[in-house]
């Protein structure tokens, strides 16, 4: 009856929001009671312009009621805790499958609390009481209830095995020591246990020492990995700079060669053009003289003919065409040959020096990077089945569609407390960790951040600590109506591209590639990230502000 009263009171003193016992109980004007933190969070999450209502009866209050601790309920909760508020229902005390039953209960047996190694029986708390009260029974050895008491009985003589045969390394009974184990080195099981207990301590000490030694080795390996990662990152960065400088130098020399050739071309063409113009002028002058002489030849005035003939027939010295300058063409050929020699020497140096930096010579297998898919059909070959983890979802996010769709609600959902749950940001992560090559598509509306993140991203704290894209543990593409932006480690990049309500995400974990695509009739790349991923990635959504905003993981067939 007491247990039934406790169970009844526990139901009456539970908060209908968190479904747990009332903590700092408060009673609102309609008479219903809640945890102070639960009703505050419920009201804080609603629209502040609206009235505040009771989660159970929906009665509204304007203005927001002041919350005062209900002292009577608080004291009642504390009293019930003292008398065993956490006690389970009566069925909890009855033995079920897999439980050790009391050997002395009749009818429906209760769970055994202890087993006696002398009586070779198991007892519930009620039937165990004589072992605490009777002097003779107080000497018996009690252990946690076990179903393996029959292992302590000799199968041959049906006696308790209290002796250990060191010769055969097995437990025996008294009759065995007088029979087939006669003359063997035997001791009491208690004495052997005491000796083995000492050895056990030594063994455990050795195990702990071995564990510490292995931990040190693991730490050394971790430090080596860290050092390799740091040195590799530095080498890549330095190599990129060197190659960039080399490319810049080659580009500079290419520009200079081009400029020199064009300058030579301009000078020579200008010289020849000037000479051509002079010859054209000479042709024009000669044609004019020829015309004048033709006219003069037809004149009938002898004096006019004789007076003008001398001036018209006189020809100035002809312009001499210079011989073709072979050096001009030779210059161009020499420049081309010089550039060709530079190319050949550079190739020779690269081929000679490359063997010194090739990872193959260091015994490292260099895996070729696979090309990124181009068509949607090629992307779908890497489609990944992803579901959302309700243990990470913020309480304002409603999950449906087999936990593939998230919707931002105006009221908290009834999720149980969990250490992985996002408390400040309206976010959710997937259950599945992603490695290798993966592709998935997201259908969105409102304002949505489509993200990937490491599992150890903080679930509570500031935006910079747990917001997708605001730290070095997450990468996020935020989709608005009419625009996109990409964010990582709080660095934001505006992106232009065709608007689509469907975004494709492609991950090549080994290659360190993360790409976002606008999926319309074709695949249009919006943004690509090239980095090094150190942990499995988890797909995630952040619905930051728009009530009714939705994000859904699409079914890909």
Buried (B, 14 or more C-beta within 10 A) or exposed (E): EEBEEBBEBBEEBBBBBBEEBBBBBBBBEBEBBBBBBBBBBBBEBBEEEEEBBBBBEEBEBEEEBEBEEBEEBBEBBEEBEEEEBEBEEEEEBBBEEEBBBBBBBEEEBBBBBBBBBBBEBBBBEEBBEEBEEEEEBEEEEBEEBBEEBEEBBBEEBEBBBBBBBEEBEEBBBBBBBEEEBEEBEBBEBEEBEEEEEEEEEEEEEEEEEEEEEEEEEEEEEEEEEEEEEEEEEEEEEEEEEEEEEEEEEEEEEEEEBEEEBEEBEEEBEEEBEEEEEEEEEEEEEEEEBEEBEEEBEEEEEEEEBEEBBEEBEEEEEEEEEEEEEEEBEEBBEEBEEEBEEEEEEEEEEEEEEEEEEEEEEEEEEEEEEEEBBEEBEBBBEBBBEBBBBBBBBBBBBBBEEEBBBBBBBEBBBEBEEEEEBBBBBBBBBBBBBBEEBBBBBBBBBBBBBBBBBBBEBBBEEEBEBBBBBBBEBBBBBBBEEEEBBBBBEEEEEEBEBEEBEBBBBBBBBBBBBBBBBBBEEEBBBBBEBEEEBEEBBBBBBBBBEBEEBBBBBBEBE
